[in-house]
Amino acid sequence: MIVLMRTRITPADITDMHQLLADHPRYWGDRDLRSLHLPALVQEFGETCLVARAEDGIRGYLVGFVTPTGTGYVHLIATRDDARGTGLGRRLYAEFADVAHRQGARRLKAITSVGNTGSIAFHRRLGFDSEVVDDYDGPGAAMVVFRRDLPFDAPQT
């Protein structure tokens, strides 16, 4: 039996960040990305840091901000292990794109490691262009950089 829970996307607050860190493995598995969860981003860019809430807690989240040059930058996006494949990541991106556009963003950007095939496939399905940029994250640290223009009309797959 499949139980569908109503999920609503709202701005994140610092309490949410604490909960996300406590439940970190549910979103990231064995990868320890806690150091990327910067409370200052939620404190300073709370309108563009989003959580998807359901009766059973936070099912997914996106941490992002808008740069002074009009780029909506997605720092982190994750869905809980039991919410993957439901379209929630697409919904989080669409909500972020709307908020970022209202704040003057004209494009979206995100990065991931070269070996993160799941993230690369996800962003390509959402219509992002991608390129590997050598030394993006320091000497010898290539990253995949994703870009796409707004408005955000995510292809349905």
C-alpha positions as CSV (number, residue, x, y, z in Angstrom):
1,M,0.0,0.0,0.0
2,I,1.4,3.4,-1.0
3,V,0.6,6.3,1.3
4,L,0.9,9.7,-0.3
5,M,1.6,12.5,2.1
6,R,0.9,16.1,1.4
7,T,4.2,17.9,1.2
8,R,4.5,21.7,1.4
9,I,7.6,23.7,0.5
10,T,8.4,26.6,2.9
11,P,11.4,28.8,3.7
12,A,13.9,27.1,6.0
13,D,14.8,28.3,9.4
14,I,17.8,27.5,11.7
15,T,15.8,24.8,13.6
16,D,15.3,23.0,10.3
17,M,19.1,23.2,9.7
18,H,19.6,21.5,13.1
19,Q,17.1,18.8,12.1
20,L,18.7,18.2,8.7
21,L,22.1,17.8,10.4
22,A,20.7,15.3,12.9
23,D,19.1,13.3,10.1
24,H,22.1,13.8,7.7
25,P,22.4,10.1,6.7
26,R,18.8,9.9,5.5
27,Y,19.6,12.5,2.9
28,W,23.3,11.8,2.0
29,G,23.9,8.1,3.0
30,D,27.5,7.5,3.7
31,R,28.8,10.8,2.3
32,D,29.5,13.3,5.1
33,L,28.6,16.7,3.7
34,R,27.7,18.2,7.1
35,S,30.5,20.9,6.6
36,L,28.6,22.3,3.6
37,H,25.5,22.9,5.7
38,L,26.3,26.5,6.7
39,P,23.8,28.0,9.2
40,A,24.8,31.4,8.0
41,L,23.2,30.6,4.6
42,V,19.8,30.0,6.2
43,Q,20.2,33.0,8.5
44,E,21.1,35.4,5.6
45,F,19.2,33.8,2.7
46,G,16.2,32.2,4.4
47,E,13.8,33.0,1.6
48,T,15.8,31.0,-0.9
49,C,16.6,28.1,1.5
50,L,13.6,25.7,1.3
51,V,12.4,22.6,3.1
52,A,9.7,20.2,1.9
53,R,7.6,19.4,5.0
54,A,5.2,16.5,5.5
55,E,3.6,14.9,8.5
56,D,6.6,12.7,9.0
57,G,9.2,15.5,8.9
58,I,11.4,17.1,6.3
59,R,11.4,15.1,3.1
60,G,13.8,17.3,1.2
61,Y,15.5,20.6,1.1
62,L,17.4,23.1,-1.0
63,V,19.9,25.7,0.2
64,G,20.5,28.5,-2.3
65,F,20.9,32.2,-2.7
66,V,20.8,34.9,-5.4
67,T,24.1,36.5,-6.3
68,P,24.5,40.3,-7.0
69,T,25.0,39.4,-10.7
70,G,21.6,37.7,-11.0
71,T,22.4,34.0,-10.6
72,G,20.3,31.8,-8.5
73,Y,23.0,29.5,-7.0
74,V,21.9,26.1,-5.5
75,H,24.5,25.2,-2.9
76,L,22.7,21.9,-1.7
77,I,19.7,20.0,-2.7
78,A,18.7,16.6,-1.2
79,T,15.7,14.4,-0.8
80,R,15.3,11.9,2.1
81,D,15.9,8.3,1.3
82,D,12.2,7.5,1.3
83,A,11.2,10.4,-1.0
84,R,13.5,9.8,-3.9
85,G,12.0,9.4,-7.3
86,T,8.8,11.2,-6.4
87,G,9.5,14.5,-8.2
88,L,10.3,16.3,-5.0
89,G,13.7,17.5,-6.2
90,R,12.1,19.0,-9.3
91,R,9.5,20.7,-7.1
92,L,12.2,22.2,-4.9
93,Y,14.1,23.5,-7.9
94,A,10.9,25.0,-9.4
95,E,10.1,26.8,-6.1
96,F,13.6,28.0,-5.8
97,A,13.6,29.3,-9.4
98,D,10.4,31.2,-8.7
99,V,11.7,32.8,-5.5
100,A,15.1,33.6,-7.1
101,H,13.5,35.1,-10.2
102,R,11.4,37.4,-8.0
103,Q,14.7,38.5,-6.4
104,G,16.2,39.3,-9.8
105,A,17.9,36.1,-10.9
106,R,18.1,35.5,-14.6
107,R,19.8,32.2,-14.5
108,L,20.5,29.2,-12.3
109,K,23.8,27.6,-11.4
110,A,24.9,24.5,-9.4
111,I,28.0,22.4,-9.1
112,T,28.8,18.8,-8.2
113,S,31.8,16.5,-8.1
114,V,32.8,14.8,-11.4
115,G,32.0,11.4,-9.9
116,N,28.4,12.3,-8.7
117,T,26.6,10.6,-11.6
118,G,23.2,10.8,-9.9
119,S,23.4,14.6,-9.5
120,I,24.7,14.9,-13.1
121,A,21.8,12.9,-14.5
122,F,19.3,14.8,-12.3
123,H,20.5,18.2,-13.4
124,R,20.5,17.2,-17.1
125,R,16.9,15.9,-16.8
126,L,16.0,19.4,-15.5
127,G,17.5,21.0,-18.6
128,F,20.8,22.2,-17.3
129,D,23.8,22.5,-19.5
130,S,27.0,21.1,-17.9
131,E,30.7,21.4,-18.3
132,V,33.7,20.1,-16.3
133,V,35.8,23.0,-15.1
134,D,39.3,22.1,-14.1
135,D,40.6,23.5,-10.7
136,Y,37.1,24.9,-9.9
137,D,37.3,23.9,-6.3
138,G,41.1,24.4,-6.0
139,P,44.2,23.0,-7.8
140,G,43.4,19.5,-9.2
141,A,39.7,19.7,-8.0
142,A,37.6,19.7,-11.1
143,M,33.8,20.1,-10.7
144,V,30.8,19.8,-13.0
145,V,29.2,23.2,-13.4
146,F,25.5,23.3,-14.3
147,R,23.8,26.4,-15.8
148,R,20.4,27.2,-17.2
149,D,18.4,30.3,-18.0
150,L,15.2,31.3,-16.3
151,P,12.3,30.9,-16.4
152,F,12.4,27.4,-15.1
153,D,10.1,25.0,-17.0
154,A,11.5,21.7,-15.9
155,P,11.0,18.9,-18.5
156,Q,8.7,16.2,-17.1
157,T,10.4,12.8,-17.3
